[in-house]
Each structure stands twice: as C-alpha cells, then as structure tokens.
Amino acid sequence: METSAIEELIKAGLPEAQVTVSGDGRHFEAAVVSPAFEGKSLIQRHRMVLATVQAQIASDELHALSITSAKTPAEAG
C-alpha cells in the first residue's frame, strides 16, 4: 500500500485533517492534525484515525499503522 493512499483514506474519514504518512509498504507511521480531535482523549483520537483504515487492516492490505501524533490545530501550533 502506498503512503499517499493511506493519507487519502485518513483525509476522507477526517475532513480538514492535515496528514503525513511514512512507511515501507507494510508498516506505516502517521501524524494527524485535525479539528475533529477537539475535546477528545488521546485514545479516542487514535481510534478515530484507525477507524479510517479499518477495512484495509482487516484485509491485511495494511499490516500496521502507528500514530506518532494526533493533535488539534491549536496543539500543533
């Protein structure tokens, strides 16, 4: 799976998100900044991001996604 495809999936699930994804084709890392994270705990934010790629994880098209950061625009500064 390409990093750009993962970025698009996350952006589709979290409109207005700024997403950066890196990885080796099977294991990826994502940094996400989204206004949708406002008022959410860190675990809720991670679950929101993972929900956007759940189908790809379930099918093993995407083996692993680590979320390196999940911030609101204010937190990202």
PDB file with one MODEL, atoms N, CA, C and O in Angstrom:
MODEL        1
ATOM      1  N   MET A   1       0.849  -1.173   0.000  1.00  0.00           N
ATOM      2  CA  MET A   1       0.000   0.000   0.000  1.00  0.00           C
ATOM      3  C   MET A   1       0.896   1.238   0.000  1.00  0.00           C
ATOM      4  O   MET A   1       1.930   1.264   0.668  1.00  0.00           O
ATOM      5  N   GLU A   2       0.500   2.244  -0.739  1.00  0.00           N
ATOM      6  CA  GLU A   2       1.275   3.473  -0.845  1.00  0.00           C
ATOM      7  C   GLU A   2       0.921   4.456   0.275  1.00  0.00           C
ATOM      8  O   GLU A   2      -0.213   4.483   0.755  1.00  0.00           O
ATOM      9  N   THR A   3       1.896   5.253   0.679  1.00  0.00           N
ATOM     10  CA  THR A   3       1.649   6.250   1.720  1.00  0.00           C
ATOM     11  C   THR A   3       0.558   7.230   1.294  1.00  0.00           C
ATOM     12  O   THR A   3      -0.251   7.656   2.118  1.00  0.00           O
ATOM     13  N   SER A   4       0.535   7.588   0.009  1.00  0.00           N
ATOM     14  CA  SER A   4      -0.472   8.540  -0.469  1.00  0.00           C
ATOM     15  C   SER A   4      -1.885   7.976  -0.341  1.00  0.00           C
ATOM     16  O   SER A   4      -2.827   8.719  -0.066  1.00  0.00           O
ATOM     17  N   ALA A   5      -2.037   6.669  -0.540  1.00  0.00           N
ATOM     18  CA  ALA A   5      -3.364   6.042  -0.410  1.00  0.00           C
ATOM     19  C   ALA A   5      -3.828   6.085   1.041  1.00  0.00           C
ATOM     20  O   ALA A   5      -5.006   6.320   1.310  1.00  0.00           O
ATOM     21  N   ILE A   6      -2.920   5.861   1.966  1.00  0.00           N
ATOM     22  CA  ILE A   6      -3.280   5.915   3.386  1.00  0.00           C
ATOM     23  C   ILE A   6      -3.637   7.343   3.782  1.00  0.00           C
ATOM     24  O   ILE A   6      -4.603   7.565   4.511  1.00  0.00           O
ATOM     25  N   GLU A   7      -2.861   8.305   3.305  1.00  0.00           N
ATOM     26  CA  GLU A   7      -3.181   9.718   3.568  1.00  0.00           C
ATOM     27  C   GLU A   7      -4.576  10.048   3.092  1.00  0.00           C
ATOM     28  O   GLU A   7      -5.332  10.704   3.808  1.00  0.00           O
ATOM     29  N   GLU A   8      -4.938   9.604   1.887  1.00  0.00           N
ATOM     30  CA  GLU A   8      -6.265   9.897   1.328  1.00  0.00           C
ATOM     31  C   GLU A   8      -7.373   9.236   2.147  1.00  0.00           C
ATOM     32  O   GLU A   8      -8.426   9.840   2.356  1.00  0.00           O
ATOM     33  N   LEU A   9      -7.153   8.009   2.612  1.00  0.00           N
ATOM     34  CA  LEU A   9      -8.158   7.331   3.439  1.00  0.00           C
ATOM     35  C   LEU A   9      -8.390   8.093   4.740  1.00  0.00           C
ATOM     36  O   LEU A   9      -9.529   8.275   5.169  1.00  0.00           O
ATOM     37  N   ILE A  10      -7.305   8.534   5.361  1.00  0.00           N
ATOM     38  CA  ILE A  10      -7.442   9.274   6.626  1.00  0.00           C
ATOM     39  C   ILE A  10      -8.140  10.604   6.371  1.00  0.00           C
ATOM     40  O   ILE A  10      -9.020  10.995   7.138  1.00  0.00           O
ATOM     41  N   LYS A  11      -7.761  11.304   5.306  1.00  0.00           N
ATOM     42  CA  LYS A  11      -8.391  12.590   4.977  1.00  0.00           C
ATOM     43  C   LYS A  11      -9.868  12.412   4.642  1.00  0.00           C
ATOM     44  O   LYS A  11     -10.682  13.280   4.960  1.00  0.00           O
ATOM     45  N   ALA A  12     -10.219  11.310   4.010  1.00  0.00           N
ATOM     46  CA  ALA A  12     -11.628  11.056   3.682  1.00  0.00           C
ATOM     47  C   ALA A  12     -12.440  10.832   4.950  1.00  0.00           C
ATOM     48  O   ALA A  12     -13.594  11.252   5.038  1.00  0.00           O
ATOM     49  N   GLY A  13     -11.834  10.169   5.932  1.00  0.00           N
ATOM     50  CA  GLY A  13     -12.537   9.887   7.186  1.00  0.00           C
ATOM     51  C   GLY A  13     -12.506  11.037   8.176  1.00  0.00           C
ATOM     52  O   GLY A  13     -13.367  11.143   9.049  1.00  0.00           O
ATOM     53  N   LEU A  14     -11.503  11.899   8.031  1.00  0.00           N
ATOM     54  CA  LEU A  14     -11.366  13.059   8.913  1.00  0.00           C
ATOM     55  C   LEU A  14     -11.189  14.306   8.053  1.00  0.00           C
ATOM     56  O   LEU A  14     -10.072  14.795   7.888  1.00  0.00           O
ATOM     57  N   PRO A  15     -12.290  14.820   7.505  1.00  0.00           N
ATOM     58  CA  PRO A  15     -12.193  16.011   6.658  1.00  0.00           C
ATOM     59  C   PRO A  15     -11.480  17.147   7.393  1.00  0.00           C
ATOM     60  O   PRO A  15     -11.605  17.283   8.611  1.00  0.00           O
ATOM     61  N   GLU A  16     -10.750  17.943   6.661  1.00  0.00           N
ATOM     62  CA  GLU A  16      -9.974  19.079   7.174  1.00  0.00           C
ATOM     63  C   GLU A  16      -8.695  18.646   7.877  1.00  0.00           C
ATOM     64  O   GLU A  16      -7.977  19.492   8.411  1.00  0.00           O
ATOM     65  N   ALA A  17      -8.394  17.355   7.891  1.00  0.00           N
ATOM     66  CA  ALA A  17      -7.181  16.884   8.557  1.00  0.00           C
ATOM     67  C   ALA A  17      -5.951  17.162   7.705  1.00  0.00           C
ATOM     68  O   ALA A  17      -5.997  17.122   6.476  1.00  0.00           O
ATOM     69  N   GLN A  18      -4.864  17.442   8.387  1.00  0.00           N
ATOM     70  CA  GLN A  18      -3.543  17.516   7.766  1.00  0.00           C
ATOM     71  C   GLN A  18      -2.857  16.212   8.137  1.00  0.00           C
ATOM     72  O   GLN A  18      -2.715  15.896   9.319  1.00  0.00           O
ATOM     73  N   VAL A  19      -2.430  15.454   7.135  1.00  0.00           N
ATOM     74  CA  VAL A  19      -1.927  14.106   7.368  1.00  0.00           C
ATOM     75  C   VAL A  19      -0.555  13.927   6.723  1.00  0.00           C
ATOM     76  O   VAL A  19      -0.338  14.320   5.577  1.00  0.00           O
ATOM     77  N   THR A  20       0.362  13.330   7.475  1.00  0.00           N
ATOM     78  CA  THR A  20       1.660  12.953   6.947  1.00  0.00           C
ATOM     79  C   THR A  20       1.873  11.482   7.268  1.00  0.00           C
ATOM     80  O   THR A  20       1.796  11.072   8.426  1.00  0.00           O
ATOM     81  N   VAL A  21       2.143  10.689   6.230  1.00  0.00           N
ATOM     82  CA  VAL A  21       2.344   9.251   6.414  1.00  0.00           C
ATOM     83  C   VAL A  21       3.701   8.865   5.836  1.00  0.00           C
ATOM     84  O   VAL A  21       4.079   9.312   4.753  1.00  0.00           O
ATOM     85  N   SER A  22       4.420   8.033   6.568  1.00  0.00           N
ATOM     86  CA  SER A  22       5.662   7.462   6.060  1.00  0.00           C
ATOM     87  C   SER A  22       5.608   5.961   6.317  1.00  0.00           C
ATOM     88  O   SER A  22       4.851   5.496   7.168  1.00  0.00           O
ATOM     89  N   GLY A  23       6.422   5.204   5.571  1.00  0.00           N
ATOM     90  CA  GLY A  23       6.430   3.765   5.790  1.00  0.00           C
ATOM     91  C   GLY A  23       7.160   3.011   4.715  1.00  0.00           C
ATOM     92  O   GLY A  23       7.706   3.593   3.777  1.00  0.00           O
ATOM     93  N   ASP A  24       7.161   1.689   4.868  1.00  0.00           N
ATOM     94  CA  ASP A  24       7.934   0.816   3.985  1.00  0.00           C
ATOM     95  C   ASP A  24       7.073  -0.076   3.097  1.00  0.00           C
ATOM     96  O   ASP A  24       7.594  -1.006   2.481  1.00  0.00           O
ATOM     97  N   GLY A  25       5.790   0.179   3.018  1.00  0.00           N
ATOM     98  CA  GLY A  25       4.914  -0.650   2.202  1.00  0.00           C
ATOM     99  C   GLY A  25       4.034  -1.594   3.014  1.00  0.00           C
ATOM    100  O   GLY A  25       2.994  -2.039   2.530  1.00  0.00           O
ATOM    101  N   ARG A  26       4.439  -1.901   4.240  1.00  0.00           N
ATOM    102  CA  ARG A  26       3.643  -2.748   5.137  1.00  0.00           C
ATOM    103  C   ARG A  26       3.438  -2.096   6.497  1.00  0.00           C
ATOM    104  O   ARG A  26       2.365  -2.220   7.088  1.00  0.00           O
ATOM    105  N   HIS A  27       4.444  -1.411   6.995  1.00  0.00           N
ATOM    106  CA  HIS A  27       4.387  -0.745   8.301  1.00  0.00           C
ATOM    107  C   HIS A  27       4.468   0.759   8.075  1.00  0.00           C
ATOM    108  O   HIS A  27       5.373   1.256   7.406  1.00  0.00           O
ATOM    109  N   PHE A  28       3.515   1.462   8.640  1.00  0.00           N
ATOM    110  CA  PHE A  28       3.417   2.901   8.401  1.00  0.00           C
ATOM    111  C   PHE A  28       3.304   3.676   9.701  1.00  0.00           C
ATOM    112  O   PHE A  28       2.910   3.142  10.738  1.00  0.00           O
ATOM    113  N   GLU A  29       3.661   4.950   9.615  1.00  0.00           N
ATOM    114  CA  GLU A  29       3.503   5.887  10.729  1.00  0.00           C
ATOM    115  C   GLU A  29       2.740   7.094  10.210  1.00  0.00           C
ATOM    116  O   GLU A  29       2.982   7.559   9.097  1.00  0.00           O
ATOM    117  N   ALA A  30       1.819   7.597  11.019  1.00  0.00           N
ATOM    118  CA  ALA A  30       1.009   8.741  10.617  1.00  0.00           C
ATOM    119  C   ALA A  30       1.034   9.818  11.691  1.00  0.00           C
ATOM    120  O   ALA A  30       0.969   9.537  12.888  1.00  0.00           O
ATOM    121  N   ALA A  31       1.129  11.054  11.227  1.00  0.00           N
ATOM    122  CA  ALA A  31       0.966  12.227  12.089  1.00  0.00           C
ATOM    123  C   ALA A  31      -0.262  12.959  11.561  1.00  0.00           C
ATOM    124  O   ALA A  31      -0.329  13.294  10.379  1.00  0.00           O
ATOM    125  N   VAL A  32      -1.228  13.205  12.434  1.00  0.00           N
ATOM    126  CA  VAL A  32      -2.505  13.780  12.002  1.00  0.00           C
ATOM    127  C   VAL A  32      -2.838  15.004  12.855  1.00  0.00           C
ATOM    128  O   VAL A  32      -2.747  14.971  14.082  1.00  0.00           O
ATOM    129  N   VAL A  33      -3.221  16.073  12.181  1.00  0.00           N
ATOM    130  CA  VAL A  33      -3.713  17.281  12.839  1.00  0.00           C
ATOM    131  C   VAL A  33      -5.144  17.482  12.340  1.00  0.00           C
ATOM    132  O   VAL A  33      -5.373  17.611  11.137  1.00  0.00           O
ATOM    133  N   SER A  34      -6.096  17.509  13.258  1.00  0.00           N
ATOM    134  CA  SER A  34      -7.492  17.626  12.854  1.00  0.00           C
ATOM    135  C   SER A  34      -8.318  18.385  13.889  1.00  0.00           C
ATOM    136  O   SER A  34      -8.166  18.163  15.090  1.00  0.00           O
ATOM    137  N   PRO A  35      -9.192  19.281  13.427  1.00  0.00           N
ATOM    138  CA  PRO A  35     -10.102  19.944  14.360  1.00  0.00           C
ATOM    139  C   PRO A  35     -11.087  18.962  14.995  1.00  0.00           C
ATOM    140  O   PRO A  35     -11.673  19.264  16.035  1.00  0.00           O
ATOM    141  N   ALA A  36     -11.276  17.795  14.384  1.00  0.00           N
ATOM    142  CA  ALA A  36     -12.189  16.791  14.936  1.00  0.00           C
ATOM    143  C   ALA A  36     -11.681  16.220  16.254  1.00  0.00           C
ATOM    144  O   ALA A  36     -12.449  15.599  16.989  1.00  0.00           O
ATOM    145  N   PHE A  37     -10.403  16.416  16.566  1.00  0.00           N
ATOM    146  CA  PHE A  37      -9.821  15.906  17.804  1.00  0.00           C
ATOM    147  C   PHE A  37     -10.142  16.780  19.021  1.00  0.00           C
ATOM    148  O   PHE A  37      -9.869  16.388  20.155  1.00  0.00           O
ATOM    149  N   GLU A  38     -10.713  17.948  18.789  1.00  0.00           N
ATOM    150  CA  GLU A  38     -11.012  18.868  19.886  1.00  0.00           C
ATOM    151  C   GLU A  38     -11.875  18.184  20.937  1.00  0.00           C
ATOM    152  O   GLU A  38     -12.936  17.645  20.623  1.00  0.00           O
ATOM    153  N   GLY A  39     -11.414  18.208  22.190  1.00  0.00           N
ATOM    154  CA  GLY A  39     -12.172  17.635  23.292  1.00  0.00           C
ATOM    155  C   GLY A  39     -12.063  16.125  23.429  1.00  0.00           C
ATOM    156  O   GLY A  39     -12.719  15.536  24.289  1.00  0.00           O
ATOM    157  N   LYS A  40     -11.247  15.490  22.596  1.00  0.00           N
ATOM    158  CA  LYS A  40     -11.101  14.036  22.624  1.00  0.00           C
ATOM    159  C   LYS A  40      -9.827  13.654  23.367  1.00  0.00           C
ATOM    160  O   LYS A  40      -8.836  14.385  23.344  1.00  0.00           O
ATOM    161  N   SER A  41      -9.866  12.490  24.030  1.00  0.00           N
ATOM    162  CA  SER A  41      -8.667  11.963  24.692  1.00  0.00           C
ATOM    163  C   SER A  41      -7.729  11.399  23.626  1.00  0.00           C
ATOM    164  O   SER A  41      -8.121  11.227  22.472  1.00  0.00           O
ATOM    165  N   LEU A  42      -6.505  11.118  24.016  1.00  0.00           N
ATOM    166  CA  LEU A  42      -5.526  10.574  23.077  1.00  0.00           C
ATOM    167  C   LEU A  42      -5.997   9.243  22.500  1.00  0.00           C
ATOM    168  O   LEU A  42      -5.860   9.012  21.299  1.00  0.00           O
ATOM    169  N   ILE A  43      -6.544   8.376  23.326  1.00  0.00           N
ATOM    170  CA  ILE A  43      -7.014   7.080  22.830  1.00  0.00           C
ATOM    171  C   ILE A  43      -8.185   7.258  21.867  1.00  0.00           C
ATOM    172  O   ILE A  43      -8.281   6.536  20.875  1.00  0.00           O
ATOM    173  N   GLN A  44      -9.078   8.211  22.145  1.00  0.00           N
ATOM    174  CA  GLN A  44     -10.184   8.476  21.230  1.00  0.00           C
ATOM    175  C   GLN A  44      -9.659   8.975  19.886  1.00  0.00           C
ATOM    176  O   GLN A  44     -10.176   8.594  18.836  1.00  0.00           O
ATOM    177  N   ARG A  45      -8.646   9.818  19.917  1.00  0.00           N
ATOM    178  CA  ARG A  45      -8.053  10.336  18.682  1.00  0.00           C
ATOM    179  C   ARG A  45      -7.432   9.205  17.868  1.00  0.00           C
ATOM    180  O   ARG A  45      -7.621   9.135  16.654  1.00  0.00           O
ATOM    181  N   HIS A  46      -6.697   8.326  18.532  1.00  0.00           N
ATOM    182  CA  HIS A  46      -6.076   7.201  17.835  1.00  0.00           C
ATOM    183  C   HIS A  46      -7.148   6.294  17.232  1.00  0.00           C
ATOM    184  O   HIS A  46      -7.008   5.830  16.100  1.00  0.00           O
ATOM    185  N   ARG A  47      -8.192   6.048  17.973  1.00  0.00           N
ATOM    186  CA  ARG A  47      -9.287   5.208  17.452  1.00  0.00           C
ATOM    187  C   ARG A  47      -9.951   5.852  16.245  1.00  0.00           C
ATOM    188  O   ARG A  47     -10.335   5.156  15.304  1.00  0.00           O
ATOM    189  N   MET A  48     -10.090   7.167  16.262  1.00  0.00           N
ATOM    190  CA  MET A  48     -10.684   7.878  15.125  1.00  0.00           C
ATOM    191  C   MET A  48      -9.832   7.690  13.873  1.00  0.00           C
ATOM    192  O   MET A  48     -10.361   7.460  12.786  1.00  0.00           O
ATOM    193  N   VAL A  49      -8.521   7.788  14.027  1.00  0.00           N
ATOM    194  CA  VAL A  49      -7.617   7.610  12.883  1.00  0.00           C
ATOM    195  C   VAL A  49      -7.663   6.154  12.407  1.00  0.00           C
ATOM    196  O   VAL A  49      -7.785   5.900  11.208  1.00  0.00           O
ATOM    197  N   LEU A  50      -7.567   5.210  13.323  1.00  0.00           N
ATOM    198  CA  LEU A  50      -7.582   3.799  12.939  1.00  0.00           C
ATOM    199  C   LEU A  50      -8.898   3.402  12.271  1.00  0.00           C
ATOM    200  O   LEU A  50      -8.908   2.525  11.408  1.00  0.00           O
ATOM    201  N   ALA A  51      -9.990   4.026  12.653  1.00  0.00           N
ATOM    202  CA  ALA A  51     -11.284   3.714  12.040  1.00  0.00           C
ATOM    203  C   ALA A  51     -11.289   4.047  10.547  1.00  0.00           C
ATOM    204  O   ALA A  51     -12.030   3.434   9.779  1.00  0.00           O
ATOM    205  N   THR A  52     -10.476   5.004  10.136  1.00  0.00           N
ATOM    206  CA  THR A  52     -10.452   5.396   8.721  1.00  0.00           C
ATOM    207  C   THR A  52      -9.768   4.358   7.835  1.00  0.00           C
ATOM    208  O   THR A  52      -9.955   4.365   6.618  1.00  0.00           O
ATOM    209  N   VAL A  53      -8.979   3.469   8.430  1.00  0.00           N
ATOM    210  CA  VAL A  53      -8.262   2.440   7.661  1.00  0.00           C
ATOM    211  C   VAL A  53      -8.606   1.027   8.143  1.00  0.00           C
ATOM    212  O   VAL A  53      -7.884   0.074   7.849  1.00  0.00           O
ATOM    213  N   GLN A  54      -9.684   0.902   8.865  1.00  0.00           N
ATOM    214  CA  GLN A  54     -10.071  -0.382   9.451  1.00  0.00           C
ATOM    215  C   GLN A  54     -10.240  -1.478   8.399  1.00  0.00           C
ATOM    216  O   GLN A  54      -9.794  -2.606   8.611  1.00  0.00           O
ATOM    217  N   ALA A  55     -10.866  -1.168   7.286  1.00  0.00           N
ATOM    218  CA  ALA A  55     -11.087  -2.185   6.249  1.00  0.00           C
ATOM    219  C   ALA A  55      -9.765  -2.690   5.680  1.00  0.00           C
ATOM    220  O   ALA A  55      -9.619  -3.879   5.399  1.00  0.00           O
ATOM    221  N   GLN A  56      -8.804  -1.786   5.512  1.00  0.00           N
ATOM    222  CA  GLN A  56      -7.506  -2.175   4.968  1.00  0.00           C
ATOM    223  C   GLN A  56      -6.710  -3.009   5.977  1.00  0.00           C
ATOM    224  O   GLN A  56      -5.970  -3.913   5.589  1.00  0.00           O
ATOM    225  N   ILE A  57      -6.859  -2.712   7.250  1.00  0.00           N
ATOM    226  CA  ILE A  57      -6.197  -3.512   8.282  1.00  0.00           C
ATOM    227  C   ILE A  57      -6.850  -4.893   8.354  1.00  0.00           C
ATOM    228  O   ILE A  57      -6.154  -5.903   8.450  1.00  0.00           O
ATOM    229  N   ALA A  58      -8.162  -4.940   8.308  1.00  0.00           N
ATOM    230  CA  ALA A  58      -8.884  -6.214   8.380  1.00  0.00           C
ATOM    231  C   ALA A  58      -8.533  -7.129   7.214  1.00  0.00           C
ATOM    232  O   ALA A  58      -8.460  -8.347   7.381  1.00  0.00           O
ATOM    233  N   SER A  59      -8.315  -6.554   6.038  1.00  0.00           N
ATOM    234  CA  SER A  59      -7.981  -7.353   4.856  1.00  0.00           C
ATOM    235  C   SER A  59      -6.483  -7.642   4.759  1.00  0.00           C
ATOM    236  O   SER A  59      -6.050  -8.348   3.848  1.00  0.00           O
ATOM    237  N   ASP A  60      -5.696  -7.110   5.679  1.00  0.00           N
ATOM    238  CA  ASP A  60      -4.232  -7.224   5.724  1.00  0.00           C
ATOM    239  C   ASP A  60      -3.545  -6.514   4.556  1.00  0.00           C
ATOM    240  O   ASP A  60      -2.365  -6.742   4.291  1.00  0.00           O
ATOM    241  N   GLU A  61      -4.287  -5.660   3.867  1.00  0.00           N
ATOM    242  CA  GLU A  61      -3.667  -4.803   2.854  1.00  0.00           C
ATOM    243  C   GLU A  61      -2.721  -3.822   3.553  1.00  0.00           C
ATOM    244  O   GLU A  61      -1.677  -3.448   3.020  1.00  0.00           O
ATOM    245  N   LEU A  62      -3.119  -3.421   4.755  1.00  0.00           N
ATOM    246  CA  LEU A  62      -2.309  -2.552   5.608  1.00  0.00           C
ATOM    247  C   LEU A  62      -1.996  -3.347   6.866  1.00  0.00           C
ATOM    248  O   LEU A  62      -2.895  -3.678   7.639  1.00  0.00           O
ATOM    249  N   HIS A  63      -0.728  -3.649   7.066  1.00  0.00           N
ATOM    250  CA  HIS A  63      -0.352  -4.522   8.177  1.00  0.00           C
ATOM    251  C   HIS A  63      -0.303  -3.773   9.503  1.00  0.00           C
ATOM    252  O   HIS A  63      -0.808  -4.269  10.510  1.00  0.00           O
ATOM    253  N   ALA A  64       0.304  -2.576   9.515  1.00  0.00           N
ATOM    254  CA  ALA A  64       0.450  -1.857  10.777  1.00  0.00           C
ATOM    255  C   ALA A  64       0.483  -0.353  10.531  1.00  0.00           C
ATOM    256  O   ALA A  64       1.130   0.124   9.599  1.00  0.00           O
ATOM    257  N   LEU A  65      -0.218   0.378  11.376  1.00  0.00           N
ATOM    258  CA  LEU A  65      -0.210   1.835  11.331  1.00  0.00           C
ATOM    259  C   LEU A  65       0.017   2.351  12.748  1.00  0.00           C
ATOM    260  O   LEU A  65      -0.815   2.157  13.635  1.00  0.00           O
ATOM    261  N   SER A  66       1.143   3.003  12.942  1.00  0.00           N
ATOM    262  CA  SER A  66       1.439   3.650  14.221  1.00  0.00           C
ATOM    263  C   SER A  66       1.087   5.119  14.083  1.00  0.00           C
ATOM    264  O   SER A  66       1.416   5.757  13.083  1.00  0.00           O
ATOM    265  N   ILE A  67       0.421   5.646  15.086  1.00  0.00           N
ATOM    266  CA  ILE A  67       0.065   7.059  15.065  1.00  0.00           C
ATOM    267  C   ILE A  67       1.084   7.786  15.937  1.00  0.00           C
ATOM    268  O   ILE A  67       1.077   7.658  17.162  1.00  0.00           O
ATOM    269  N   THR A  68       1.954   8.545  15.291  1.00  0.00           N
ATOM    270  CA  THR A  68       3.026   9.225  16.015  1.00  0.00           C
ATOM    271  C   THR A  68       2.530  10.475  16.713  1.00  0.00           C
ATOM    272  O   THR A  68       3.067  10.867  17.750  1.00  0.00           O
ATOM    273  N   SER A  69       1.497  11.110  16.146  1.00  0.00           N
ATOM    274  CA  SER A  69       0.864  12.244  16.817  1.00  0.00           C
ATOM    275  C   SER A  69      -0.538  12.430  16.283  1.00  0.00           C
ATOM    276  O   SER A  69      -0.816  12.160  15.114  1.00  0.00           O
ATOM    277  N   ALA A  70      -1.421  12.896  17.159  1.00  0.00           N
ATOM    278  CA  ALA A  70      -2.808  13.187  16.816  1.00  0.00           C
ATOM    279  C   ALA A  70      -3.173  14.446  17.589  1.00  0.00           C
ATOM    280  O   ALA A  70      -3.533  14.388  18.765  1.00  0.00           O
ATOM    281  N   LYS A  71      -3.074  15.582  16.912  1.00  0.00           N
ATOM    282  CA  LYS A  71      -3.237  16.880  17.579  1.00  0.00           C
ATOM    283  C   LYS A  71      -4.330  17.723  16.932  1.00  0.00           C
ATOM    284  O   LYS A  71      -4.679  17.547  15.765  1.00  0.00           O
ATOM    285  N   THR A  72      -4.855  18.644  17.734  1.00  0.00           N
ATOM    286  CA  THR A  72      -5.751  19.658  17.191  1.00  0.00           C
ATOM    287  C   THR A  72      -4.871  20.732  16.538  1.00  0.00           C
ATOM    288  O   THR A  72      -3.675  20.802  16.819  1.00  0.00           O
ATOM    289  N   PRO A  73      -5.450  21.565  15.675  1.00  0.00           N
ATOM    290  CA  PRO A  73      -4.650  22.645  15.083  1.00  0.00           C
ATOM    291  C   PRO A  73      -4.007  23.551  16.145  1.00  0.00           C
ATOM    292  O   PRO A  73      -2.872  23.992  15.964  1.00  0.00           O
ATOM    293  N   ALA A  74      -4.714  23.836  17.249  1.00  0.00           N
ATOM    294  CA  ALA A  74      -4.161  24.675  18.303  1.00  0.00           C
ATOM    295  C   ALA A  74      -2.958  24.016  18.968  1.00  0.00           C
ATOM    296  O   ALA A  74      -1.979  24.690  19.290  1.00  0.00           O
ATOM    297  N   GLU A  75      -3.027  22.711  19.172  1.00  0.00           N
ATOM    298  CA  GLU A  75      -1.924  21.979  19.782  1.00  0.00           C
ATOM    299  C   GLU A  75      -0.716  21.906  18.855  1.00  0.00           C
ATOM    300  O   GLU A  75       0.430  21.922  19.306  1.00  0.00           O
ATOM    301  N   ALA A  76      -0.986  21.826  17.554  1.00  0.00           N
ATOM    302  CA  ALA A  76       0.095  21.714  16.573  1.00  0.00           C
ATOM    303  C   ALA A  76       0.820  23.046  16.413  1.00  0.00           C
ATOM    304  O   ALA A  76       1.988  23.097  16.027  1.00  0.00           O
ATOM    305  N   GLY A  77       0.087  24.136  16.724  1.00  0.00           N
ATOM    306  CA  GLY A  77       0.663  25.473  16.677  1.00  0.00           C
ATOM    307  C   GLY A  77       1.076  25.850  15.320  1.00  0.00           C
ATOM    308  O   GLY A  77       1.583  26.952  15.112  1.00  0.00           O
TER     309      GLY A  77
ENDMDL
END
